Amino acid sequence: FAQDGKLIGMITAADTIKEDSFDAITKLKKLGMQVVMLTGDNERTASAIAKVAGVDRVVAGVKPDGKEAVISELQKQGKVAMVGDGINDAPALTKADIGIAIGAGTDVAIDSADIVLSNSTLTDVVRAVRLSRATLHNVKENLFWAFFYNLICIPLAAGLFGLSMNPMFGAAAMALSSVTVCMNALRLNLFKIDKDIEEKHIQREKHTERKEEKQMEKKIMIEGMVCGHCEKAVKNALEKIDGVTSAEVSHVSKQAIVTLNKEVSNEELRKAVEAEDYTVTGIE
């Protein structure tokens, strides 16, 4: 907007990414995946978003059939999972090896997908990948155990080595195999799908606790302040002191609450206030 040939204001619009998008894409790349963004937006907008999100490759200005064609090309390199939430994503979701729809997306996208995420967050894609890999690993363990166990026990039960086995022991051995497989499958209940998130949360809490332990407050009673300018003068004087992180000053209550991140002597605080021609009557 302009007035008398001078700029007085401006309205801008920009596409923003969700807070967890960069973190989710980073984790997907750590899991060995190539992240490709398919969008109908123009190249400039798409490239700007991709740069912020950390996407490996961008295909911009594509229509629904164009997204499907890109998926077909990517499938020549390996398995492809498609994440989408709109009507334009439906053909690509159907074409991909695994279609993943966002829970808050359109009904068409949800119906076209193999997996529907209940929350509208990309971090759930990371969770789905981790859980599916853990499940597949568990299945392979169970198959190995079952084949190995039966390879040994069936010839033994048939008397191949000249040994005879009581049928009761054979039945018990068979039951043991089933119990072992089931117990191994139940280990998935102990799988920590958000282990790194939990560790970051614990570290953040410890950092906050240490920060709170380091900070302390002092109350300074001051006489002579009569207006907001007085408050500002005292505030600036106190916040110039090394170790003072903030100062809340009120001429009404005639006091200043000072937050410190290290020990500061009362005398130093007193001198700073009295240098502005105000009187300190007490420090708590």
C-alpha positions in Angstrom: 0.0 0.0 0.0 1.2 3.5 -0.8 0.2 7.0 0.1 1.5 10.2 -1.6 4.1 8.0 -3.4 5.4 6.4 -0.2 5.2 2.8 0.9 3.1 2.5 4.0 2.4 -1.2 4.2 2.6 -4.6 2.6 0.7 -7.8 2.7 2.5 -11.0 1.8 1.4 -14.6 1.6 3.6 -17.7 1.9 3.3 -21.4 2.1 4.6 -22.7 5.5 5.6 -26.2 6.5 4.4 -27.9 9.6 6.8 -27.7 12.6 7.5 -31.5 12.6 8.1 -31.8 8.8 11.9 -31.1 8.9 12.4 -33.5 11.8 10.3 -36.2 10.1 12.1 -35.9 6.8 15.5 -36.0 8.5 14.5 -39.2 10.3 13.2 -40.8 7.1 16.6 -40.1 5.4 18.4 -41.6 8.3 16.3 -44.7 7.8 17.8 -44.9 4.3 15.0 -43.4 2.3 15.0 -40.9 -0.5 12.4 -38.2 0.0 10.8 -36.7 -3.1 8.2 -33.9 -3.1 5.4 -34.0 -5.7 3.4 -30.8 -5.9 1.2 -28.8 -8.3 2.8 -25.5 -7.1 5.2 -23.6 -9.3 8.9 -24.4 -9.3 10.0 -21.4 -7.2 7.5 -22.0 -4.4 8.2 -25.7 -4.3 12.0 -25.2 -4.2 11.7 -22.8 -1.3 9.7 -25.2 0.7 11.9 -28.2 -0.2 15.0 -26.2 1.0 13.5 -25.6 4.4 12.2 -29.1 4.7 15.4 -30.8 3.6 13.8 -32.7 0.7 16.1 -34.6 -1.7 14.3 -34.0 -4.9 11.4 -31.8 -6.1 9.0 -32.3 -8.9 6.8 -29.2 -9.3 3.8 -28.2 -11.5 2.5 -31.8 -11.8 -1.2 -32.8 -12.1 -2.7 -36.0 -10.7 -1.7 -38.1 -13.7 1.7 -36.5 -13.6 2.2 -37.6 -10.0 1.2 -41.1 -11.0 3.7 -41.1 -13.8 6.5 -40.0 -11.4 5.6 -42.8 -9.0 5.9 -45.3 -12.0 9.4 -44.0 -12.8 10.5 -44.2 -9.1 9.2 -47.8 -8.9 11.9 -48.8 -11.4 14.4 -47.9 -8.7 12.7 -49.8 -5.9 9.7 -49.8 -3.6 7.8 -46.5 -3.3 5.6 -45.2 -0.6 3.3 -42.2 -1.3 2.0 -39.9 1.4 -0.9 -37.6 0.5 -4.1 -36.1 1.7 -5.9 -34.6 -1.3 -8.0 -35.6 -4.2 -5.1 -34.9 -6.5 -3.0 -37.5 -4.6 -5.5 -40.3 -5.1 -4.0 -41.8 -8.4 -0.5 -41.7 -7.0 -1.6 -43.3 -3.7 -3.2 -46.1 -5.6 -0.1 -46.6 -7.9 2.5 -46.6 -5.1 3.5 -49.9 -3.5 2.3 -48.4 -0.2 -0.2 -45.5 -0.1 -0.3 -43.6 3.1 -3.1 -41.1 3.7 -3.2 -38.4 6.4 -6.2 -38.8 8.7 -7.5 -35.3 8.1 -7.3 -35.7 4.3 -10.2 -36.1 1.9 -12.3 -39.3 1.7 -11.0 -40.0 -1.8 -7.4 -40.0 -0.6 -8.3 -42.2 2.5 -10.1 -44.7 0.3 -7.1 -44.9 -2.1 -4.5 -45.5 0.6 -3.3 -48.8 2.2 -2.5 -47.1 5.5 -4.4 -44.2 7.2 -2.6 -42.1 9.8 -5.0 -41.0 12.6 -2.9 -37.9 13.3 -2.1 -35.2 10.8 1.6 -35.4 11.3 4.5 -36.7 9.2 6.3 -38.1 12.3 3.6 -40.9 12.2 5.1 -42.0 8.9 8.5 -42.5 10.6 6.7 -44.5 13.4 4.9 -46.6 10.8 8.2 -47.4 9.0 10.0 -48.3 12.3 7.2 -50.5 13.5 6.8 -52.3 10.2 10.6 -53.0 10.0 10.5 -54.3 13.6 7.5 -56.5 12.8 9.2 -57.9 9.6 12.4 -58.6 11.6 10.3 -60.4 14.2 8.6 -62.5 11.5 12.0 -63.6 10.1 13.2 -64.6 13.5 10.1 -66.7 14.1 10.5 -68.4 10.7 14.2 -69.1 11.3 13.4 -70.6 14.7 10.5 -72.7 13.4 12.5 -74.2 10.5 15.6 -74.8 12.6 13.6 -76.3 15.5 11.6 -78.7 13.2 14.7 -79.5 11.1 16.3 -80.9 14.3 13.3 -82.3 16.2 11.3 -84.0 13.4 14.1 -86.4 12.3 14.8 -87.0 16.0 11.2 -87.9 16.7 11.2 -90.2 13.6 14.0 -92.2 15.1 16.5 -91.2 12.4 19.4 -91.3 14.8 18.4 -94.6 16.4 16.8 -92.9 19.3 13.2 -93.5 20.4 11.1 -90.6 21.8 8.1 -90.9 24.1 5.1 -89.3 22.2 4.5 -87.3 25.3 7.8 -85.6 25.0 7.2 -85.0 21.3 3.9 -83.3 22.1 5.6 -81.1 24.7 8.4 -80.2 22.2 5.8 -79.2 19.7 4.0 -77.0 22.2 7.3 -75.5 23.3 8.0 -74.4 19.7 4.6 -72.6 19.5 5.1 -71.0 22.9 8.5 -69.8 21.9 7.3 -68.2 18.6 4.4 -66.5 20.4 6.6 -65.1 23.2 9.0 -63.7 20.6 6.2 -62.1 18.8 5.0 -60.5 22.0 8.4 -58.7 22.3 7.0 -56.1 19.9 5.0 -54.8 22.9 8.4 -53.7 24.3 9.5 -52.0 21.1 10.1 -48.3 21.8 8.8 -46.6 18.7 9.8 -43.1 19.9 13.0 -43.9 21.6 14.9 -40.9 20.3 12.0 -38.6 21.0 11.9 -39.8 24.6 15.6 -39.3 25.0 15.4 -35.8 23.6 12.5 -35.1 26.0 14.5 -36.4 29.0 17.5 -34.3 27.9 15.3 -31.2 27.5 13.9 -31.7 31.0 17.3 -32.1 32.5 18.5 -28.9 30.7 15.5 -27.0 32.0 16.1 -28.3 35.5 19.7 -27.2 35.4 18.7 -23.8 34.0 16.1 -23.3 36.8 18.7 -24.3 39.4 21.1 -21.7 38.1 18.5 -18.9 38.1 17.6 -17.0 41.3 15.6 -13.9 42.1 16.2 -10.9 44.4 13.7 -8.2 45.4 15.0 -4.7 45.7 12.9 -2.0 47.6 13.4 1.4 46.0 12.3 4.9 46.9 12.0 7.9 44.6 10.4 6.3 41.5 7.3 8.2 40.4 6.7 7.3 36.7 7.4 4.9 33.8 10.5 6.8 32.9 11.9 6.0 36.4 11.1 2.4 35.9 12.9 2.3 32.6 16.0 4.0 34.0 16.2 1.5 36.9 15.5 -1.5 34.6 18.3 -0.5 32.2 20.8 0.1 35.0 20.1 -3.3 36.6 20.1 -5.3 33.3 23.6 -3.9 32.5 25.0 -5.8 35.4 26.8 -9.0 34.5 24.7 -11.9 35.8 21.3 -10.1 35.6 19.1 -11.7 33.0 16.0 -9.6 33.5 14.6 -6.9 35.8 10.9 -6.2 36.5 10.5 -2.7 38.0 7.3 -1.1 39.4 7.1 2.5 40.7 3.6 1.6 42.2 4.9 -1.2 44.5 8.3 0.6 44.8 10.3 -2.5 44.0 12.3 -4.4 41.4 12.4 -8.1 40.9 15.8 -9.1 39.5 16.4 -12.5 37.9 20.1 -13.7 38.1 21.9 -16.6 36.4 24.9 -16.3 38.8 25.7 -14.7 42.2 25.6 -10.9 42.2 26.3 -9.0 45.5 23.7 -6.8 47.0 26.2 -3.9 47.1 26.6 -4.1 43.3 22.8 -4.0 42.8 22.5 -1.1 45.3 25.2 1.0 43.5 23.5 0.5 40.1 20.2 1.8 41.4 21.7 4.7 43.4 23.7 5.8 40.4 20.4 6.7 38.9 19.6 8.9 41.9 17.1 6.5 43.6 17.3 5.2 47.2 17.5 1.5 48.0 15.8 0.7 51.3 16.3 -3.0 51.3 17.2 -6.1 49.3 15.7 -9.6 49.9 
